[in-house]
Every structure is written in structure tokens, then in C-alpha cells.
């Protein structure tokens, strides 16, 4: 360290490198300038990733005795190097690092728990916990409730809070032992971006009180994308322009500029016009290049404000006669809306409908339920038999058990059936895995169990991810005769099941008639994957299993 200290104080080249590092906000190395070794001997870096392979952690994790430890993918490599080599080798990497006071915390594509060390505010070592990404499509989430309070001791694996993701409510577990010092986003907090800090934990119980008034820095908050405002047009200092600026300001509308129908106005003018329900197209701008400024809005209000405000009051009186309640969107409704919109806009749907006679199916169901009741099992529903028939038809016509990508059609070897379940929070689609290989009793138990979890809003990602085909039944519970369902991307098919109804059908002789029960089913297909003939072949196989249910038991 004596050799390194001489280099720190006397080397002109190193002083220049020190200035570079000081000016770069990515890293803080104050002791280089003072020539005094810090009281903290080591810098500890804690970095976790939700999935392996999302990034490498590289850099200096410990300075002691001229040794440098570098971490990459969990492996630690120790090398003896000089102080000059440390600076030269890590100067370029330093710009990728984010430091607090005497600590270095690495940034990655996903928010990770990171331990921070004492800062200028005198805060002790602590860990900032960010909103995790608990599903592949999650961009923001809500805090349903905290199961721990500030000051509580937490252990590894304990549940900290319940997070409402875009698909379900998931329990968030603690990754380290310590104490919950501060909750930054309380129960019911919504719209929290992935990576935004929601809580602080510390290692020592006496440090909890020091975070009573803690607020995260602006650099730690999730950045909000903002669109850059267009630069104002260059101001022309001409005699005509000077004369025009001295003329009285008019409030008459002008023709659109050569830039098209776009109206240039300052942000303050736009806000003022919006507050008073004024159209900017009715105002002539007197700012640089015809830009509308605040004074133009005020002049317009002075001359037309009375009429506009009176009309606005009348509109309010008229709309006040309507009684309504605004219901905030839940995360599941947001993601369902976006996925269904994407499906209808990007997937070429077509529909195939067929009537299936279910007399034999209902007779078999009665026999099976008698056996179930005798053995203490749960009753089997028509929907359970439909799921089994759909799974076997997918195994028989595997072209329908596929999905579209830009480069290829992916054909699945597992037959996983999603079952649409309506709840108060929205539509859920839990998955029955390998439904073609399971018995009817097993399918029935899983459907009832997952449907209850969906209604309790307690589904986990493994309960609804990985489906290859979807069944939606509005016939049994709601009596819908026939409907067309929207494909659940990235799948290529969904079966809409209607209700069974009694019909009069011809008998064997011309004057003979009989009654039979028919159930209408509609297959929605992605025409990029399933051609019309393939869809018809699948429906033929499905109808065969429904009308001859004993074949499903073979």
C-alpha cells in the first residue's frame, strides 16, 4: 500500500485519471484526492438477478492490500495488480457503474436488490428493494397489502407483501435477513413501475429509526419517458416583424402554417387553453414564428371569456344529470384488454361451428358421477368432458396445437388446455397441463382447484402460463347458445362452447321423430397456422369424441 500511496500522490498521469473519475458521476473515489485511506476497508456488493444470465457483474468489489476481486456470473477471480493497473483496467468500466457514497452498485436490465453504504446524509448500510418483474409481460404492479410492518424482523423466504401483477396476485419473498426499516409504497399503491424502490431493509435493528424520514433519490426512481419538445422556429428580426409586433393583437383564426395543421404553442398556453376549454385553432399567435403564448390566451379570454364560460357552465349543468361511478382498472383488466386488442388486430381470425349430439355424453356423465359419489369423489361436469375431448383432438390433429412466429410455426408436444374463468377482478385462464394424458377425475379436481384460486385472486405464474389451446364455456353456466371467442395469443385456436338444447330430429322412418340434445361449439382459428381444412378436421375429431365418449376412455 505504501507504493500505491506514492503513486496516488506523485504520479501526474494518475492525477489526470483521478480527475476523469471525479468528473464522471458513475463512480466516487474521494480518497484519491486526499491521499487518505478510507475508514471502510472493503466495499461489499450484493447483486441478485431474478433469472440467471440476464447480465454480468463486473468490477471492483474489494480494495485491500493491492488485490482486486472481479465478479462475473457468480465466479470470483482474484488477481494481484498494482494501483495504476486498477485505474487503467477499470476506468472504462467505471462509467457503467452507479455508486453511492463508499459503495458501488451495478445496474442491469432488471431492478435488483442492492446494498447501499453510508452517504452524506449519514445513513447506515441498507438495502433498497425494487418492484420485481413477476411475469414476462409485467411493466408495473400494485401493492395489495404488506404482511410485514416497519421495524419487523424479516428472514430469507418470508413473505414481505402481496403484489398484484398484470395477471394475478403474487407473494413477494424476502431475499435476506434483516429488519424492514421503511415502506415507501404502502397498501393499495398502484401504477408502480418495475424497478421502482418500494421498501428499505437494514441489517441492524437500531438502524431502523434512522430511516423514518427517508425518501429515495431522484436517480433511483423509475425514469418516466418524455418526448422532447420541438425547438422553436428561428426568430426573424426584420422591420416588418417589428412593425407587426407593435400592432394590436387579434383573436381571429389564421390559416394553417406551411408545417401542416400543427399549431405551435407554449406549454403554459396549452395548459391555460385546456383549463378554459378553448381551441387553439381560434387563437392567433404573436410569439416567435406565430407561436401562441400566454398573453394570447389571456387576450382571447378578455374578449370571449364571458360567452365561453357561460357555455361551459351550461354543459356542466347538462352533464350533471348523469349519475355514474368510475371504476379503476385492475392490472388483470389492463393486460386482458391489451392482449385481446392485439389479438383482433394482428391475428386473422376465422370461425367454424358444428352441432354435436351430447345424449351419449350426458348418459356417460351420469354413470361416472354415480361411481364418484360412491367413492366420495367430486362430480364430473360437462366442461371436464369437453376439455378431455379437446385435448385428445389436439393430439389427433397436432397442427392445431401450434403457434405462429415470424420465422417458423412452433408445434407443441404438450397438450396444455387453458380454461377461461370469470371472476370479479376480470378474466383468468388457468392451465390444465398434459390434459390428454389425465383422467376425467384428475381434470375435474384441477379445474375446481384452479377456478377457486382465480376467484381468490391467488393464482401464481405457473398456474396460467404455458397453455397451448383455450376452452371457453358460456353455455353451461350462462345458457349462451353460440358465440365466437377471441384467440389467446400466442395460441392459434380457442373453442367456444354453447349450451345444450333439446331438438326434434327425424327418426328412422318418414313419420317418426325423436328428441335429442345438441351442443353448438365454435372453433376460432388463426388462419396463418390453421387452414380451413385442418380446422374442420379438428372439429370432426372433437365431435367424434363428444358423440362417442367411450372412445375417450380407450
N, C-alpha and C positions, 0 to 999 in steps of 0.2 A: 504493500500500500504506500510505502514511502516513495518508491519510484513513480507510482501512479500520481501521487500528490505533486511531485516536482513537475511532471508533465502537465498537470492541470494548471499550475501557476505560471510556468515559464514558456510553454510552447505557444508561439504566435499562431500557428496553424490550428491548434486546438482551441484557442480563444475565439478564432473565427467560427469554428464549428459550434462552439458554445452559444455564440450569438444567433446562429441559424436555429438552434434548438430552442433558444429563448423566444425568438420571434414566432416560431411555429407553435400554435396553441395546442397541437396534438400531444405535446409532452412537456413536463415541467421538471427541470433538474436544477433547482436553485443552488444546491450546494456546490455546483461547478463554479459559480461566480464568486462565492465567498471563500471557497477553499476549505470549508469545514465539513467534516464527515457528519451526516445526519445522525440524530439520536436513534432512529429506527434502523436496525441492521439489515432488515430484509423487507422485501415487498412481496406480499402474498397475493396471488391472483387466483380467484375462483371463477371458473367459467364452465358453464354447463350448456349442452345443446339438447333440444328436445329429440333430435334424431341424429345419429352418427353420420359423419360425412358431409355435414352441411357447411363446413368451413374448417380451416386450420387455425390454430392459435400459435402464433409465432412471436417471439420477442424475448425480452429480458425479464426473468421472474425473480432473480435474486442477485444482488451485488455483495460479495463477501470474499475478501482475500484474493481479488483478481479473477474470480471464477464467474462464469456466465452460464446460466441454465437456459436452454431453449426448449419450448414445448411444442410438439407438432403431432396432432392426432393422439394425444394421450401419452406419447413416449417422451421421456425426458433424456436429453443429451447434455452432458457436462463437458466443457472444454476449457482448458487453461488459455487465456488470452490476455494481452496487455490492455491497458485502459484506452490507448489510441485505437486498437483494433475493435474495441467495443463500440467506440463512437463511429468509426468508419463503417463497420458492418451493420450498424443499426440506425444510421442517420436516415436512410431511405425508408426503413420500416417504421420509423417513428411517426411519420405523417399518417399512418394507418391506425395509430393508437389513440385512445382517449384517456386522459389522466385526470385524477382528482388532485389532492394536494401532494401526497407522497406515495401515490399508487398509480398503477397503470391498469386500465380496464379495456379489454379488447372489444371492438364492435364486430357484429356479424349480421347476417341477413335476418335472423330472428332475434327477438329480445331474449336475453339470458340473464339469470340472476347474477349479480356482480357485487363483490365485496368492495366497499369504499373505505378509505382511511381518513384520518383526521384532516379537516380542512381549516381554512382561515376562520371559519365560524366556531372552531373548537369542538366539532362533533367527533365522537369516538368511532371506531370501526363499526360499520354497519353494512347491511345487505339490502339493496333495492330490488323488490320483487315486481316484475312487469306482468302485464296481462298476457297470458300464454296463448299460443295458437293451438287450440284443442281439436280442430278439424281441418281438413285440407282446404276448405273454402272459406274459412273464418277470417274476416278482416277486422271485426270489432265484436265486443261482447258486453254483457251486462252482469253486474254483481247481484245475484239473487239474495244471498244473505251470508254473513260471516259467522262461522262456527267458533271462532276464537275472538277474544276481546283484547284490547290493548293492555299489555302487561302480562298476558298469559304466556306460560312456557309452552313451547312447541317442540315436537320431536320429529325425526325423519319418518315420513309416511303418514303423519297425522293430516287430517283434512283441515285446511285453513278456511276455505269458503266454497260456495257453490256458484259456478259461473254459467250463465245462460249463453250458450253459443248460438250459431246460426241454425242448429238442428236439434239441440237438446240441452238439458241442464246437466253439467258435468262437475264432479267434485275435483277441486284443485288441492293437491297434496303439498306438504312442506318438504323441502329438499335437504334441510339442515336443522340441527338442533339449535335452539336459541330462545329469544323472547320477542314477542310481537310488540315492537315499540310504537308504531304509528300506522293507522289505517287511513290512507289518503282518499280512497273511494269507498264510501260506506254502502250499506244495504240499499238496494234499489237503484244504484248508479247505472246509467245506461250510456250507450254510444262510446264505450272505452276502446280506443284503438289498440290493436295488438302491439305490445311493447311498451305501452304507457305504464308508468310506475303506479302501483295500487297500494303498496304497503312497504314498511321498513322493518327489518328484524335486526337484533343485536345479539352479541354473544353473552354479555354480562347483564344481569338484572338491574344493577344500579345505573346502567346507561339508558334505561327506558325513559326516565324523566327528562333527559336532555333533548328528546325529540318531540316534546309537547307541541312546540310551535314550528315544527319542521315543514318546509314546503319544497318540493322538487325544483331544481333549477330549470330554466327555460331550455337548456340544451338537452335535458333528459326527457322532456315531454315529446310526445309523438308529433313529428312535423306535419303541419297541415299544408297540402299543396295549394299554392296560389298562382293564379295566372298573371303574368306580368302585364301591366297596363301599357297600352301603345304610347310611344313617345309623341308629344305634341308636335304639330307641324311647325316648321321654322317660321319665325315671325319676320315679316317683310316690313322694313322701315322705309316706306315711301310717302311721298307728300299726300297722295290720295288716301293712304291708310290713316295718316294723321288727321286729315280733314274728316274722314268718315268716323273716327273715334270721338270727334267732338260733336257730331250730330246727335240729336235726341234719340234715345233708344226706343225701338219699335217692338211691338209684340206680335207682329204679323208673321205667319208661317212663310218659310222660304222654300224654294225648290231644293231637292236633294243635291248634295255636292257631287263632284266627279268621282268620289270614292264609293258611290253607290248609295244605298239607303241608310247607311250607318250615320248616326248622329253623335258628334263628339261633345262631351260634357264632362265637367269636373266631377269627382266623386261626391263632393258636398252638394253640388247642384242636382245630381241624380237622386241623392237621399232626400233633399228638400222637395223635389218634384214628386217623389214616391209618397212622402208623408201627406202631401196635399192633393194627391190623385190628379196630377197634371201630366198631360202628354208632352214629351219634349219636342215632338214634331210641330207643336203650336208656338214654339218659342224661337226667336231669332237670337243667335249667339253673338256676343260682342267681344268675346275673348280672342286670343291669337288664333288666326285661321278660321274664324267663325265658331270657336268653341263656346259652349254655353257655360256661364259661370254663375255664381251665387246671386250676383246683382241682377242678372237677367230674370231669375226666378222670382226674386223679390219685387221687381218692377211689374212682372206679369200678375203677381198676387195683388199688387196695389190697384191694378186696373180691372182685373177679372175675379179677384178673390171672393167677392161677395156672392156673385152668381154661382161659382163653383162650389163654395162651401154650403150654400143653400141646397144645391142639387145633391151634394154628398149626404146631407142630413136626411133628405127625403129617401135616398137609397137605404140608409141605415134604418129608418123607420119601417120601410117595406120589408127588409130582410129580418127585422126584429120579430116579425110574426112567426118565423120558423123556429121551432124548438128542436134542438139536436144535441148530441153528445159526441165529442171527438175521442175516439179510442186509439191510443198509441199503438204503433206497430210492434209486435213481438219479433224477436230475431227469427223465429221459425217462419213467420209470415213473410218477412222480408226476403229470406232466401228462397222460399217456395215461389213467391211472385217472380223473382228474377229468373229462376230456373225454368218456370213454365213459360215465361215470355221468351226466353232464349230458345226453348223447345219449339214453340209455334213459329218463331221467326226463322229458325235455321234448319229445322228437320222437315223434309217433305212428307207430311202425313197422308196416308190413305186408309180407308176403313173397310173391313169385311165383316158381315153379320150373318149369323146362322142360328136357326132354331134347333134346340136339342130336346129330345123327349127324355124326361127325368123320372118316369114311372119306375123303372128298374132301379135307378139310383136311390130314390126315396124308400123303396122296399128294402134294399140292402142296408141303408142307413138305419131303418127300424130294427133290423136283426142285429146289427152291430151295437146299437145303443142298449138293446136288451142284454147283450153279453157284458157291456161296460158297466151297466148298473148292477149286474150280478156280482161282478168282481170289484166293485167300488171305484171304478174309473169314471172319468168325465165323459159327458155326452159328445158325440161327433156331430158337427154341423155340416150343412150342405157346402159351405165355403171350404171346409177342410178337404172334402172330396174334390172340389174344383181345383184347389191348389195341387193336390196329388195328380189329378188328370193333366193339368197344365205342365207340371214337371216332367211327367212321362212323355207327353207330346214333344217337349223340347228335346228330350233325349232321343226321340224317334226322328225329329226333324231338327238337327243341330244348327242349320243355317239361321234359325230364328233366335238361337242363343248366342248372339253376336252383337258387336257394336262397331260403329264407324269411326275411323281416324283418317287423317288426311293422306296417310301413306299406305294404309292396309286396313282390312277388315279383321277385327280380333274375334276369334271364335273361342268361347269359354268351354272348358271341360267340366266345370262345376255348374250344377243347376241350382242357383240360389234365387228363391222367389221372394220379392218384396210384397208385403201385404199393406194396402192403404188403410190407415186407421184415423178416423176423425176425432179430434179432441177439442176442448175449449180453447187451447192455445194454438190450434192450427192442425194441418195435415201431417201425419207422420207415416213413414213407410218402413217398419221393422222388417228384417230379413229372416227367412227360414232357409238355412244353409243345407245344401245337399238334399233338397226335398224329394228328389226322385228315388233316393235310397232309404227314406224313413217310412215307418209305418204310419197309418192314419192316427193312431192313438198318440204317437210322439208328435206329429204335426199339430194335432189339436191342443196338446198341452203347451207347446211352444207359442202357438198363436195367442192363446188366452194369457199366457205369462207376459209376452211382449206387448200385447194390447193394453194390459193393465199398467205396465211400466210407461207406455206412451201417455196414458191418461194421467199418470202421476208426474209426468214431465221428468222422468228419471232415466231415460234411455242413454246408453253410452255409445260412443262411435262404433264399437264392434257390433252393436245391436242393429244398426241400419246401413252400414257400409258394405259394399261388395256384392250387391244384388245384380242379377243378370236379366231378370224379367219381372214384371209387376202385375199383380191381380188387384183390381178394384171392384168391389161388390156393393152396389147400391140397391140391389133387388131385394135381398133378404131383409135387411134392417129398415129400408125406406119404401119398398114397393115400387121402385122405378122400373118401368117395363124395359126400356132400352136406352143406352146413351153411348157417347163416344168419348173416351178418355184421352188425355194428353200424355204423350210418351215422356217417361222419366229419364232424361239424359244421364249417362251416355248409352243407355239401353236402346234397343231398336224395336221393342214391342211392349204393349200393355193390353191386358184383357179386361174389358168392361163387362160385368155380369149383371144381367137384369133379373127381374122376379119371375118365378114360375107361375103360370096361369093355366086354368083348365080350358080346354078347347074341345069342340065336337069335330071328330075326324071320320072319314069314311071307313066302313068295315070291309069285310072280305066280299060281300055281295052288294049289288047296287042299292038295295033298300035297307042296308044295315049300317048303323052308325055306332060309334063308341066315344067315350070321353078319354082324354089323355092330357097330361101336364107337360107344357113346353116352356123352356127357359131360353131367352134370347141372349146371345153373347156376341160382342163386337170386338174384333181384334184391330187395334191401331198399329200400323206398321210404318217403319222408316223405309221409304222406297229406295234409298241408297244401299240398303243392306238386304231387305226382304222384297223380292219381286212378287208380283201378284200371284203367280202360280205357287210360289213357295208358301206364301201366307195361306192360300187356300188349302194346300197340302197339310199345313199345321192344324188348321181348323178341322179338317177331315179326321186327323188323328185324335184331336181333342174330343170331337163329337163321338168317335168310336168308343173312347174310354168312358164318357158320360153315359151313353146309352147301353153300354155293356160293362158295367162297373166291375163285374167279376174278373175281367181281364186285368184290372189294376192290381189284383192280388197275386197274379202269376209271377 
